[in-house]
């Protein structure tokens, strides 16, 4: 029976040089350090950041956006680009 590992929904066979390279790239992507800051003194509560986040990184909680799943951030910057008051900063 062959052994497989799952990474982000990708099933790869163990002991393959190509698969090792794929695994290294996936693990490197997920170990990338991203910092997401919300300036609540600027936030107007428009929800545009939460609505445009395709990765579930931001969620609406108690009348304000929160960083609920920072590891899911893809660094697409949609949240910062759609914030009309520039209340969100995303840094690598």
Secondary structure, 3 states (H helix, E strand, C coil): CCCEEEECCEEEECCCHHHHHHHHHHHHHHCCCCEEEECCCCCCCCCHHHHHCCCCCEEEECCEEEECCHHHCCCCCHHHHHCCCCCEEEEC
